[in-house]
């Protein structure tokens, strides 16, 4: 159980969220973010200094092709756990695999760009959300890291968002 892909990790209170994020985001060039709150979903491009509302945040992912910072908690009363992954290490092919998730999108209804540059998406079920993608982007690229338990059995230990294709 090595988790060699994790470069740094820790915990923080909601009041420390901005400090942790802004320290880590300096490592992620041309980054994007996905933020899930109890009452909404947000995404976009990272600016020089990031501000996320800590009161209702459950999960925040800041990422590019090679790196990701994940901050998460299971309820709004708990501290955040966070981890920073950087694929600057030469991981063996047995340490991870690449997956693609198709974006749920009704393409004819998903052509408008919002003021922040995100594409406004209508899902096949009629829901609405936005992503920092261009028209024609159809999937999310993810990496799943593999670890082994004490009996040598492999399991999917962590997932990282790499971008959109």
Secondary structure as UniProt FT lines:
FT   TURN            4..5
FT   STRAND          6..12
FT   HELIX           14..16
FT   HELIX           17..25
FT   TURN            26..27
FT   TURN            29..30
FT   STRAND          32..37
FT   STRAND          41..45
FT   STRAND          57..63
FT   STRAND          67..72
FT   TURN            76..77
FT   STRAND          80..86
FT   TURN            87..88
FT   HELIX           93..95
FT   STRAND          96..102
FT   HELIX           107..109
FT   STRAND          112..113
FT   TURN            115..116
FT   STRAND          119..122
FT   TURN            124..125
FT   STRAND          128..131
FT   TURN            135..136
FT   STRAND          139..148
FT   TURN            150..151
FT   STRAND          154..164
//
